[in-house]
């Protein structure tokens, strides 16, 4: 399966439909391409996220070395209620480049990083050839669903917004 693949320039918003547990889910994907100039938009991009997918290029040690920064920046900007257990998925992309001969980050190294961060699921993909892309999205959907279910456990059934029209010291009734 070949997939039309374009490099992200700037930030991009995509949707992806995933069939999981006999239900169709639409994932909303914010792709910032790891660019620091979009950090100021992080709160808007990341708040309410159910899962964070970190993608690095297996042919670039620099992109792998940025994973810690990207992860920490996400946790700061998103402010999840339980940062230690927030679901992440790591994707090592571009495994197809040069028949794998230009690879500089081993699968073992990537899996060790994942283990050090609480056993983050790891996939090696080729967006260009479609290798492991569907499997990665299945895992993303599963983790996002699990995260959402856990949050729902803590939400009250009703929210009392107050129906009183008492005037406040400002004289406003709102």
MARZASE-484909 format. One record per residue (C-alpha): chain; x, y, z; residue in one letter; residue number from 0. Coordinates in Angstrom, 1 decimal. Example, Ala and Ser with C-alpha at 12.3 -4.5 7.8 and 13.67 -1.06 7.14 Angstrom:
@chain A, px 12.3, py -4.5, pz 7.8, res A, n 0
@chain A, px 13.7, py -1.1, pz 7.1, res S, n 1
//
This chain:
@chain A, px 0.0, py 0.0, pz 0.0, res X, n 0
@chain A, px 1.5, py 3.4, pz -1.0, res X, n 1
@chain A, px 0.3, py 6.5, pz 0.7, res X, n 2
@chain A, px 0.6, py 10.0, pz -0.6, res X, n 3
@chain A, px 3.0, py 11.5, pz 1.8, res X, n 4
@chain A, px 4.0, py 15.2, pz 2.2, res X, n 5
@chain A, px 6.4, py 16.7, pz 4.7, res X, n 6
@chain A, px 4.8, py 18.9, pz 7.3, res X, n 7
@chain A, px 5.7, py 22.5, pz 6.9, res X, n 8
@chain A, px 4.5, py 24.6, pz 9.8, res X, n 9
@chain A, px 1.6, py 23.1, pz 11.6, res X, n 10
@chain A, px -1.1, py 20.9, pz 10.2, res X, n 11
@chain A, px -4.5, py 19.6, pz 11.4, res X, n 12
@chain A, px -5.7, py 16.3, pz 10.0, res X, n 13
@chain A, px -8.4, py 13.8, pz 10.8, res X, n 14
@chain A, px -8.2, py 10.0, pz 10.5, res X, n 15
@chain A, px -11.0, py 7.6, pz 10.8, res X, n 16
@chain A, px -10.1, py 4.4, pz 12.7, res X, n 17
@chain A, px -12.3, py 1.3, pz 13.2, res X, n 18
@chain A, px -11.8, py 0.0, pz 16.7, res X, n 19
@chain A, px -13.9, py -2.4, pz 18.8, res X, n 20
@chain A, px -16.7, py -2.4, pz 16.1, res X, n 21
@chain A, px -17.0, py 1.4, pz 16.3, res X, n 22
@chain A, px -15.7, py 4.1, pz 14.0, res X, n 23
@chain A, px -13.7, py 6.9, pz 15.6, res X, n 24
@chain A, px -12.5, py 10.1, pz 14.1, res X, n 25
@chain A, px -9.1, py 11.1, pz 15.4, res X, n 26
@chain A, px -8.2, py 14.7, pz 15.4, res X, n 27
@chain A, px -4.4, py 15.1, pz 14.8, res X, n 28
@chain A, px -2.4, py 18.2, pz 15.4, res X, n 29
@chain A, px 0.9, py 18.0, pz 13.7, res X, n 30
@chain A, px 3.4, py 20.7, pz 14.8, res X, n 31
@chain A, px 6.4, py 19.0, pz 13.1, res X, n 32
@chain A, px 8.4, py 19.5, pz 16.3, res X, n 33
@chain A, px 9.0, py 23.1, pz 15.4, res X, n 34
@chain A, px 9.7, py 25.3, pz 18.4, res X, n 35
@chain A, px 8.0, py 28.4, pz 16.8, res X, n 36
@chain A, px 4.7, py 26.7, pz 17.5, res X, n 37
@chain A, px 5.4, py 26.2, pz 21.2, res X, n 38
@chain A, px 3.3, py 29.3, pz 22.0, res X, n 39
@chain A, px 0.3, py 27.6, pz 20.4, res X, n 40
@chain A, px 0.9, py 24.5, pz 22.5, res X, n 41
@chain A, px -1.9, py 25.1, pz 25.0, res X, n 42
@chain A, px -4.4, py 25.5, pz 22.2, res X, n 43
@chain A, px -3.1, py 22.4, pz 20.4, res X, n 44
@chain A, px -2.6, py 20.1, pz 23.3, res X, n 45
@chain A, px -5.4, py 20.9, pz 25.9, res X, n 46
@chain A, px -7.9, py 18.1, pz 26.1, res X, n 47
@chain A, px -5.7, py 15.7, pz 24.2, res X, n 48
@chain A, px -6.4, py 12.0, pz 24.9, res X, n 49
@chain A, px -3.1, py 10.7, pz 23.6, res X, n 50
@chain A, px 0.2, py 12.2, pz 22.4, res X, n 51
@chain A, px 2.1, py 10.6, pz 19.4, res X, n 52
@chain A, px 5.7, py 11.4, pz 19.2, res X, n 53
@chain A, px 7.3, py 10.8, pz 15.8, res X, n 54
@chain A, px 11.0, py 10.8, pz 15.0, res X, n 55
@chain A, px 13.0, py 10.0, pz 11.9, res X, n 56
@chain A, px 15.0, py 6.8, pz 12.4, res X, n 57
@chain A, px 17.6, py 8.3, pz 10.1, res X, n 58
@chain A, px 18.2, py 11.4, pz 12.3, res X, n 59
@chain A, px 19.8, py 11.2, pz 15.7, res X, n 60
@chain A, px 18.8, py 14.9, pz 16.2, res X, n 61
@chain A, px 15.1, py 14.1, pz 15.9, res X, n 62
@chain A, px 15.5, py 11.2, pz 18.4, res X, n 63
@chain A, px 17.4, py 13.4, pz 20.8, res X, n 64
@chain A, px 14.5, py 15.8, pz 20.7, res X, n 65
@chain A, px 12.0, py 13.3, pz 22.1, res X, n 66
@chain A, px 12.6, py 14.2, pz 25.8, res X, n 67
@chain A, px 12.0, py 17.9, pz 25.0, res X, n 68
@chain A, px 8.9, py 17.2, pz 22.9, res X, n 69
@chain A, px 7.4, py 15.0, pz 25.6, res X, n 70
@chain A, px 8.2, py 17.4, pz 28.5, res X, n 71
@chain A, px 6.8, py 20.4, pz 26.4, res X, n 72
@chain A, px 3.6, py 18.5, pz 25.7, res X, n 73
@chain A, px 3.2, py 17.6, pz 29.4, res X, n 74
@chain A, px 3.8, py 21.3, pz 30.4, res X, n 75
@chain A, px 1.4, py 22.7, pz 27.8, res X, n 76
@chain A, px -1.3, py 20.0, pz 28.0, res X, n 77
@chain A, px -1.3, py 19.9, pz 31.8, res X, n 78
@chain A, px -3.0, py 16.5, pz 32.0, res X, n 79
@chain A, px -4.6, py 15.5, pz 35.3, res X, n 80
@chain A, px -2.3, py 12.5, pz 35.6, res X, n 81
@chain A, px 1.0, py 13.3, pz 33.7, res X, n 82
@chain A, px 2.7, py 10.1, pz 34.9, res X, n 83
@chain A, px 0.1, py 7.9, pz 33.3, res X, n 84
@chain A, px -0.8, py 10.0, pz 30.3, res X, n 85
@chain A, px -0.8, py 7.8, pz 27.1, res X, n 86
@chain A, px 2.0, py 8.4, pz 24.6, res X, n 87
@chain A, px 2.9, py 6.4, pz 21.5, res X, n 88
@chain A, px 6.3, py 6.6, pz 19.9, res X, n 89
@chain A, px 6.7, py 6.2, pz 16.2, res X, n 90
@chain A, px 10.1, py 5.7, pz 14.4, res X, n 91
@chain A, px 9.3, py 6.8, pz 10.9, res X, n 92
@chain A, px 11.1, py 6.6, pz 7.5, res X, n 93
@chain A, px 12.2, py 3.0, pz 7.9, res X, n 94
@chain A, px 12.0, py 2.8, pz 4.1, res X, n 95
@chain A, px 14.7, py 5.4, pz 3.3, res X, n 96
@chain A, px 17.7, py 4.0, pz 1.5, res X, n 97
@chain A, px 16.6, py 0.4, pz 2.2, res X, n 98
@chain A, px 17.3, py 1.0, pz 5.9, res X, n 99
@chain A, px 21.0, py 1.7, pz 5.2, res X, n 100
@chain A, px 20.9, py 5.3, pz 6.4, res X, n 101
@chain A, px 19.3, py 4.4, pz 9.8, res X, n 102
@chain A, px 21.1, py 5.8, pz 12.8, res X, n 103
@chain A, px 18.6, py 5.0, pz 15.6, res X, n 104
@chain A, px 18.3, py 1.3, pz 16.3, res X, n 105
@chain A, px 15.0, py -0.2, pz 17.3, res X, n 106
@chain A, px 16.7, py -1.4, pz 20.5, res X, n 107
@chain A, px 17.6, py 2.2, pz 21.4, res X, n 108
@chain A, px 14.1, py 3.4, pz 20.8, res X, n 109
@chain A, px 12.5, py 0.6, pz 22.8, res X, n 110
@chain A, px 14.9, py 1.4, pz 25.7, res X, n 111
@chain A, px 13.7, py 5.0, pz 25.6, res X, n 112
@chain A, px 10.1, py 3.8, pz 25.7, res X, n 113
@chain A, px 10.8, py 1.5, pz 28.6, res X, n 114
@chain A, px 12.4, py 4.4, pz 30.5, res X, n 115
@chain A, px 9.2, py 6.4, pz 30.1, res X, n 116
@chain A, px 6.8, py 3.8, pz 31.4, res X, n 117
@chain A, px 6.7, py 1.3, pz 28.5, res X, n 118
@chain A, px 5.3, py 3.6, pz 25.9, res X, n 119
@chain A, px 4.1, py 1.6, pz 22.8, res X, n 120
@chain A, px 6.5, py 1.8, pz 19.9, res X, n 121
@chain A, px 6.0, py 1.3, pz 16.2, res X, n 122
@chain A, px 8.4, py 1.6, pz 13.3, res X, n 123
@chain A, px 6.7, py 3.0, pz 10.2, res X, n 124
@chain A, px 7.0, py 4.1, pz 6.7, res X, n 125
@chain A, px 4.4, py 6.8, pz 6.0, res X, n 126
@chain A, px 5.4, py 6.6, pz 2.4, res X, n 127
@chain A, px 4.9, py 2.9, pz 2.0, res X, n 128
@chain A, px 2.2, py 2.6, pz 4.7, res X, n 129
@chain A, px 4.2, py 0.1, pz 6.8, res X, n 130
@chain A, px 2.7, py -0.3, pz 10.3, res X, n 131
@chain A, px 0.6, py 2.9, pz 9.9, res X, n 132
@chain A, px -2.7, py 1.3, pz 10.6, res X, n 133
@chain A, px -1.3, py -0.7, pz 13.5, res X, n 134
@chain A, px 0.0, py 2.5, pz 15.1, res X, n 135
@chain A, px -3.4, py 4.2, pz 14.7, res X, n 136
@chain A, px -5.2, py 1.2, pz 16.2, res X, n 137
@chain A, px -2.9, py 1.6, pz 19.3, res X, n 138
@chain A, px -3.4, py 5.3, pz 19.3, res X, n 139
@chain A, px -7.2, py 4.9, pz 19.3, res X, n 140
@chain A, px -7.0, py 2.3, pz 22.0, res X, n 141
@chain A, px -4.9, py 4.5, pz 24.2, res X, n 142
@chain A, px -7.0, py 7.6, pz 23.6, res X, n 143
@chain A, px -10.2, py 5.6, pz 24.4, res X, n 144
@chain A, px -8.7, py 4.2, pz 27.6, res X, n 145
@chain A, px -7.6, py 7.7, pz 28.6, res X, n 146
@chain A, px -11.1, py 9.2, pz 27.9, res X, n 147
@chain A, px -12.8, py 6.4, pz 29.9, res X, n 148
@chain A, px -10.6, py 7.0, pz 32.9, res X, n 149
@chain A, px -11.4, py 10.7, pz 32.8, res X, n 150
@chain A, px -15.1, py 10.0, pz 32.6, res X, n 151
@chain A, px -14.9, py 8.1, pz 35.9, res X, n 152
@chain A, px -14.2, py 11.4, pz 37.7, res X, n 153
@chain A, px -16.8, py 13.6, pz 35.9, res X, n 154
@chain A, px -20.0, py 14.3, pz 37.9, res X, n 155
@chain A, px -23.3, py 13.4, pz 36.2, res X, n 156
@chain A, px -24.6, py 17.0, pz 36.6, res X, n 157
@chain A, px -23.1, py 20.3, pz 37.0, res X, n 158
@chain A, px -24.9, py 22.9, pz 39.1, res X, n 159
@chain A, px -24.3, py 26.3, pz 37.4, res X, n 160
@chain A, px -26.4, py 28.1, pz 39.9, res X, n 161
@chain A, px -29.7, py 29.6, pz 39.0, res X, n 162
@chain A, px -29.7, py 32.5, pz 41.4, res X, n 163
@chain A, px -30.1, py 35.9, pz 39.9, res X, n 164
@chain A, px -28.6, py 37.7, pz 42.9, res X, n 165
@chain A, px -26.9, py 40.9, pz 42.1, res X, n 166
@chain A, px -23.2, py 41.0, pz 42.8, res X, n 167
@chain A, px -21.2, py 44.0, pz 44.0, res X, n 168
@chain A, px -20.7, py 45.1, pz 40.4, res X, n 169
@chain A, px -24.4, py 45.4, pz 39.8, res X, n 170
@chain A, px -24.3, py 42.8, pz 37.1, res X, n 171
@chain A, px -26.8, py 40.0, pz 37.2, res X, n 172
@chain A, px -24.7, py 37.6, pz 35.2, res X, n 173
//
